[in-house]
Amino acid sequence: MEFWEIWVEKYRPKSFDEIVSQNIAINNLKDFVKSGNMPHMIFTGPAGTGKTSTALIIARNVIKQNYFANVLELNASDTVRMNYVRNAIKGFVNQKLVVGDDTLKVIILDEADNIPTQVQQALRRIIEKASSSVKFILICNYINRIIDPIISRCAVFRFAKLPKEKIIERLKFISEQEKLQIPQF
């Protein structure tokens, strides 16, 4: 029996060096990870530019043990409503682990620009009260849909649209790896 894996995950960048055409953001993020002094962050830019992949790379670099217990990854447009913020996110933030109080936890909220304003207000309060051992990474296409009080509490990283050549290069790589026969245009 063959194991089938979704290509989006199979070919997702696994290290900072694999992120394409985002040098300014990546270089700054590498410095934050090395220093161990990571702020709350917002990644903004067009779809398909490496925002989610970068957030996952950061989480894997800063969470050295118990990754799945210390990382909460959510698609905010699907799940983040008031009760969820009050219960699940707040509970995750306040959760104490046996490993120790100095264990870093990361909350990744993808599509954060789809969170209703009222819910963002509740989220802002959680971000304010979160200890230094909990870091939020909000990912959005449109930063103008994130309320100013959240933006002011985060370092903002802008991801640029990928050049067409880089997209074609990656598609060729995947087609070669998967042994696909694709006609040339």
C-alpha positions in Angstrom: 0.0 0.0 0.0 1.4 3.4 -1.0 1.4 6.3 1.4 -0.3 9.4 -0.2 0.6 12.8 1.1 -1.0 16.1 0.2 1.5 17.9 -2.0 0.9 21.2 -0.2 2.3 19.6 3.0 4.8 17.3 1.3 6.5 20.2 -0.5 6.0 22.9 2.2 9.3 24.6 3.0 10.8 23.1 6.2 13.5 25.6 6.9 14.1 29.4 6.5 16.4 28.7 3.6 13.6 27.1 1.6 11.3 30.2 1.8 11.4 32.0 -1.6 11.8 35.8 -2.2 11.1 37.0 1.3 14.7 37.8 2.4 14.0 40.9 4.5 11.3 39.2 6.6 13.2 36.0 6.9 16.5 37.6 7.9 14.8 39.5 10.7 12.9 36.5 11.8 16.0 34.4 12.0 17.5 37.0 14.4 14.4 36.9 16.6 14.6 33.1 16.8 18.3 33.1 17.5 18.0 35.7 20.2 15.2 33.9 22.0 13.4 37.3 22.4 10.5 36.8 20.0 7.6 39.3 19.9 4.0 38.6 19.0 3.9 38.8 15.2 1.7 39.5 12.2 2.6 38.1 8.8 0.7 39.9 6.0 0.7 39.6 2.2 -0.8 37.8 -0.7 -1.8 34.1 -0.5 0.9 31.6 -1.4 3.9 33.7 -0.3 5.1 31.5 2.6 3.5 33.1 5.6 2.1 29.9 7.1 5.2 27.9 6.3 7.3 30.6 8.0 5.1 30.5 11.1 5.5 26.7 11.3 9.3 26.9 10.8 9.5 29.4 13.7 7.4 27.2 15.9 9.6 24.2 15.1 12.7 26.2 15.8 11.6 27.7 19.2 9.7 24.7 20.6 12.3 22.1 21.4 10.1 19.6 23.2 6.5 18.7 23.4 5.7 20.5 20.1 2.1 19.4 19.8 1.4 20.3 23.5 3.0 23.8 23.1 1.7 24.9 19.6 -1.9 25.7 18.9 -2.4 26.2 15.1 -5.9 27.4 14.0 -7.5 28.5 10.8 -9.1 31.5 12.3 -11.9 31.9 9.7 -13.2 28.5 10.6 -12.9 28.3 14.4 -12.3 31.6 16.0 -15.5 32.9 17.5 -16.1 34.5 20.9 -16.7 31.3 22.8 -13.6 29.7 21.2 -11.4 32.7 22.2 -12.8 32.6 25.7 -12.4 28.9 26.2 -9.9 27.2 24.0 -7.3 30.0 23.4 -7.5 31.4 26.9 -7.3 27.9 28.3 -4.2 27.1 26.1 -2.6 30.4 27.2 -3.2 29.7 30.9 -2.3 26.0 30.8 0.7 25.1 33.0 2.7 22.1 31.8 4.7 19.7 34.0 7.8 20.5 32.0 8.1 23.9 33.7 6.9 27.5 33.6 9.6 28.6 31.2 8.3 26.4 28.3 7.4 28.6 25.4 4.0 28.2 23.7 3.1 29.5 20.3 -0.4 30.2 18.9 -0.7 30.5 15.1 -3.9 32.0 13.8 -4.1 31.7 10.1 -6.6 33.9 8.2 -6.8 36.2 11.2 -8.2 39.0 9.0 -11.5 37.0 9.0 -11.9 37.2 12.7 -14.9 39.5 13.6 -13.9 42.8 15.2 -15.6 42.0 18.5 -13.7 38.7 18.8 -10.5 40.6 17.9 -11.1 42.8 20.9 -11.3 39.7 23.2 -8.2 38.3 21.5 -6.4 41.6 22.1 -7.0 41.3 25.9 -5.6 37.8 25.9 -2.5 38.9 23.9 -2.0 41.8 26.5 -2.3 39.4 29.4 -0.3 36.6 27.9 2.9 35.9 29.7 6.3 36.2 28.0 6.1 32.4 27.5 3.2 32.7 25.0 3.7 34.2 21.6 1.0 34.8 19.0 1.6 34.7 15.2 -1.3 36.1 13.3 -1.4 35.5 9.5 -3.5 37.6 7.2 -3.8 38.7 3.6 -5.2 42.1 4.5 -3.7 43.8 7.6 -6.3 46.6 7.3 -8.8 44.1 8.7 -6.9 43.6 11.9 -7.7 46.1 14.6 -5.1 48.7 15.5 -4.7 47.6 19.2 -3.6 44.2 18.0 -1.3 45.6 15.3 0.4 47.9 17.9 1.2 44.9 20.1 2.9 42.9 17.3 5.9 43.1 15.0 4.6 43.2 11.4 6.3 41.3 8.6 5.2 42.0 5.0 5.5 39.1 2.5 5.8 40.1 -1.1 4.1 38.6 -4.1 6.2 35.9 -5.6 7.7 36.4 -9.1 6.1 34.3 -11.8 9.5 32.7 -12.5 9.8 31.4 -8.9 6.3 29.9 -9.0 7.1 28.1 -12.3 10.5 26.9 -11.0 8.8 25.3 -8.0 6.1 23.7 -10.1 8.7 22.2 -12.3 10.5 20.8 -9.3 7.4 19.2 -7.9 6.5 17.8 -11.3 10.0 16.2 -11.6 9.8 14.8 -8.1 6.3 13.3 -8.8 7.4 12.1 -12.3 4.6 14.0 -14.0 4.6 14.5 -17.7 3.5 18.1 -18.3 3.5 19.6 -21.8 5.5 22.7 -22.3 3.7 25.9 -23.2 
